[in-house]
Amino acid sequence: EIQTVLMSTSARLFRSSPLTVRLRAALRPLCPHSTLTCTARLSPADVHSPFLACGSGQFVASTRKLHVEPKSSPDGAPERLPFSKVTEEDLAYFRKILAGRTITDPDLLESSNVDWLKTVKGSSEVLLRPQTTEEVSQILSYCNSRNLAVNPQGGNTGLVGGSVPVYDEIILSTSLMNNILTFDNISGILTCQAGCVLENLSLYLEERDYIMPLDLGAKGSCQIGGNVATNAGGLRLLRYGSLHGTVLGLEVVLADGRVLDCLATLRKDNTGYDLKQLFIGSEGTLGVITAVSILCPRKPKSTNVVFLGCETFEELLKTFQLCRGMLGEILSAFEFLDSECMRLLNTHLKLPNPITDCPFYIVIETSGSDQDHDSQKLDNFLEKAMASTLVTDGTVATEQSKIKDLWSMRERVTEALTHDGFTYKYDISLPVERIYQLVTDMRQHLGDRAKSVVGYGHVGDGNLHLNITSPAKDPALLAAIEPFVYEWTASCQGSISAEHGLGLKKRNYIYYSKPSQAVALMGNIKAMLDPKGILNPYKTLPDDLK
Amino acid sequence: MSGRVLVGVKRVIDYAVKIRVKPDNSGVVTDGVKHSMNPFCEIAVEEAVKLKEKKLIKEVVAVSCGPQQSQETIRTALAMGADRGIHVEVAGKDYETLGPLQVSKIMAALAKKEDAQLLILGKQAIDDDCNQTGQMTAALLDWPQGTFASEVSLDGDKVKVVREIDGGLETIKISTPAVLTADLRLNTPRYATLPNIMKAKKKKIANVKPADLGVDLTSRLEVLKVEEPPQREAGVKVETVEDLVGKLKETGRI
């Protein structure tokens, strides 16, 4: 029977391996109302797994399971797990240890219950604001013993619904933990509490001739604890690397209240397993980060920003290669945006195009220690780029004010999109040469169903931000976008979440980018560190792991 | 009419930079600090280039008074579309005491020498906020002046200027040659495009000394002290309305 189903089902034209095409084709008729992965334990990433061969016993067994109709769409919330509910006694305890910092007023809770994109809303009735690690430890120890779920929250700027409660989880805010602890201006190592706002840290460091190793559009609101918990990437990753490299130590409070002090400030320390790496990117599900020590680079003496226009994506990539070759060690950012992004910036934010209209735009930043050297290198690169007609127009900025203006063209695209309607956001890692193909294919695939389809992002890191807008939330449009976008990504062995993380919205799509064995091991680690599962439930790990 | 427009451009500390007072309170730290063209001067250059693009004037000459680095500011004006530059070299002690009076004497001399039809300046510089150079230059030349211009249109040998004044907008018609000073809403300065930046490198910047123009740079002003404004004190947060009323009474506010 299964064989006939396989033959008769017409597979859609994916750019995927024959094995995965057969898998999807077989499973599709068995779950008609949902997208593929909600109940599939089989992962498209399990390319080498034995049970993909159809007709095997295991295959049949798993497909029988799929006759059960799923309750909701894969990025909707699962049912509430049997955590305790908050009682008056609980509130009395919190008020005792956090006098004046236990918030129960619904008006004050409102903004902490909704994410930045205004797409996810929880119904928490308690917001706690500790100031010290000790207080966080007391809170978690108590919640663990009472089986109360906890949602750690920093700046609440996450884009995958990971920072707000799904049900009535207690919100644990780090906003009042905003002290800088130490800064060594010889080694450049900064230690601070997790609630420090990124922009404030940047300002502090800039006065001392250093900068943070990461920078993102949300810098005015996001907190370093959240950045580390989500392994934030950002605009400087090309030059300074990821948080996995720049974070030297963490202080984390575990689910049962134990304080794990790994807040070393050493550049090199190979003594045992590097535990902090587990928590970087764990999205608040393995522990609550309370302090961070991070290695900061020197502030560059010379910064230049160039805004260029290209006719085709191929020329953009060639410009990238030319740039790498001629600017090399001074290159600190290489970002792109398409003409649709420019249209949104012009329309919704009234930001004028610095140059003439082109299909693609590049923002290049150089950072170095010598203004004359860098200007020379930059001039040579620009002359070559213009002479070879890879670039059709451009402008350069060396003054701080103009640099800010040019960066706005890239940093404010996210903001412009929120004015265009309901936004479907996809943050994808792909091989660099294929990045824009996904945008083109999506436009063709959606046709008139979407209002705008835009592509922009950290092209230098192979990271595309694909955004689709519609006047209002549109389930039919969503069904057209997903799983098309995830399957397309999986077919290139890409990542379905390059830097935004999984949170609530993408937890069930993890199998597109990680094999099921890996996901199972993640579940083991979660069970070991948080046996009751109170830390940020319903997030990051897929529902079928329970 | 010569069809030549002179535009004065001043090199100032970039407005996004945090200003620091020197420890001896004699002035502001300028060493190693990012400088750029005064924003109102940018607007002046943009207006001049626009007039040239409309073919109402023939040539735009950018002028700057200052040390070697002022040439960068002139290059920026050239990249925006000015045809050539004049760098009036003033350095050292003379540069420290250079103010509107000295600059207007220089501008007046150059305007005569270059047979300028119009002299366009920014209304004021963001470092000293003097708002005097345009007016003084007009007086020295005995030319009409259209200051705080938010709209400029040429009409034969006359210029119609809409001025931003306290009560609203005032429209005047003055004859050329004239001095205009640019206000914020006159235009939005363009970004210098790469092709123009490349072309600007080949444009000429002439070097002139104030003595060649017969200008005496002695200043009648002496800076006694420069200090930061008083630090804004942190506010006090109170828990309840009663606390607020209590605090207001305490500090004698009510």
Interface residues (C-beta under 8 A of the other chain):
Chain A: G100 F307 L308 P352 P354 I355 T356 L382 E383 M386 V391 D393 G394 T395 V396 A397 T398 E399 Q400 S401 K402 K404
Chain B: D14 Y15 A16 V17 K34 H35 S36 P39 T188 Y191 A192 T193 L194 P195 I197 M198 E239
